[in-house]
């Protein structure tokens, strides 16, 4: 009996020690958790883990940024998801900001004053459809936010689920806190599109950069403080002096994106002619010439074509191979994460001439079934196409080049150049200048595919050496909805969720009871 009592005391001491250890570990974990930032992101692409660029932006805050998020309550699940994700990202930014970022959420529907506050802040209501009890009704909803930094403010009027929310937050904070925007030059004076004619690209670029029109290069050089020169779709011949100034800007280490048309297409007449502006001379010298051809692709957009049938004008949708839909992108920061871009009458870029001093990466390539037209161009959309019309594959339509370049005027006897070769620099070249144009002159402005905008803006970011946020611009959310289950399966799962936890607890209790009963019997037997 005495042995049983001693064993009982020993068991109680062991249990007390275990409880003390568990309590000590819990206290230690709580103390460390209050001092350290420890988070786990189990999503496939680390969706909720801030990128190094975002962390740097948050940690660099010296003064407070306040965010007022205006979200209506009782939103449909998809829109409610946007609120949850936005809150999670704000929490992540606050965690890294050392107390320099605060946020609050306001429900504009809770009072007339809250709704007026949202509207005065620049947040406009959306009209959404809500289904309740098999009835569809219209509801006003607010999904926006206002960022305040000192006396500067930026507004995100609409926050949608599935979009790049981390990029929206990080870029907005950067817009507010940047002291001086880098300058991006837009070449003008040769029929290039104006800022208004490519408003989607220029609107996005103007958030991070100061856009400057560059003209008059006959008499003046490209300003040396231009970070990146954009040469987009010139239609007229540049003078030799203008080409020389662009060339010497690049030789001095300047960077440029060239998006040029080598063929002037006239779809109405069904024909095209080569276009020479002088830019092709520069690109040939830099070993990245754009060919005077047109690429056609099986994977193409549809166009509307009027046809005469029985005395009536019929409008049909026809797939047009000279407007390729490209979904084959290279492994490069400029093209990472892009899905589909649309080009119009695009020419191929020759990648065979790059030398050992240059590193060339194709950014955009045609599909596995591609053809090239050159010399004589038949643009008739109703012509017959067959497999022999698309004998080639993966033709480069855009490239990025890093390295040193040879001046286009170094070997011209009549011109004395200051720099015959460049220092280390970078170029981006596209064989189409129209893929970022929303409309020319009096043409109706058309909305471009989002990846057309992303491709050009990414190119400028990369050339301006601001690659940190590129990967965030195209980051989205992959929707993985729950599978639809049969009613019988739902019933089984419902009862399992209800009774299985109870059964597990009861079973564990019975197991503990039997174990203690067996242990007590052994103690009694050993004490007899």
Secondary structure as GFF3:
##gff-version 3
##sequence-region A 1 528
A	DSSP	alpha_helix	2	35	.	.	.	ID=ss1
A	DSSP	alpha_helix	52	59	.	.	.	ID=ss2
A	DSSP	beta_strand	65	71	.	.	.	ID=ss3
A	DSSP	alpha_helix	77	96	.	.	.	ID=ss4
A	DSSP	beta_strand	101	106	.	.	.	ID=ss5
A	DSSP	three_ten_helix	108	110	.	.	.	ID=ss6
A	DSSP	alpha_helix	112	120	.	.	.	ID=ss7
A	DSSP	beta_strand	126	132	.	.	.	ID=ss8
A	DSSP	beta_strand	135	141	.	.	.	ID=ss9
A	DSSP	beta_strand	143	149	.	.	.	ID=ss10
A	DSSP	beta_strand	152	156	.	.	.	ID=ss11
A	DSSP	alpha_helix	165	177	.	.	.	ID=ss12
A	DSSP	beta_strand	182	187	.	.	.	ID=ss13
A	DSSP	three_ten_helix	196	198	.	.	.	ID=ss14
A	DSSP	alpha_helix	199	205	.	.	.	ID=ss15
A	DSSP	beta_strand	209	214	.	.	.	ID=ss16
A	DSSP	beta_strand	226	232	.	.	.	ID=ss17
A	DSSP	alpha_helix	240	251	.	.	.	ID=ss18
A	DSSP	beta_strand	255	259	.	.	.	ID=ss19
A	DSSP	beta_strand	263	266	.	.	.	ID=ss20
A	DSSP	beta_strand	271	274	.	.	.	ID=ss21
A	DSSP	alpha_helix	279	285	.	.	.	ID=ss22
A	DSSP	beta_strand	293	297	.	.	.	ID=ss23
A	DSSP	beta_strand	300	309	.	.	.	ID=ss24
A	DSSP	beta_strand	312	326	.	.	.	ID=ss25
A	DSSP	beta_strand	328	329	.	.	.	ID=ss26
A	DSSP	beta_strand	341	342	.	.	.	ID=ss27
A	DSSP	beta_strand	358	365	.	.	.	ID=ss28
A	DSSP	beta_strand	370	374	.	.	.	ID=ss29
A	DSSP	three_ten_helix	387	389	.	.	.	ID=ss30
A	DSSP	beta_strand	396	403	.	.	.	ID=ss31
A	DSSP	beta_strand	425	430	.	.	.	ID=ss32
A	DSSP	alpha_helix	450	463	.	.	.	ID=ss33
A	DSSP	alpha_helix	470	473	.	.	.	ID=ss34
A	DSSP	alpha_helix	487	527	.	.	.	ID=ss35
###
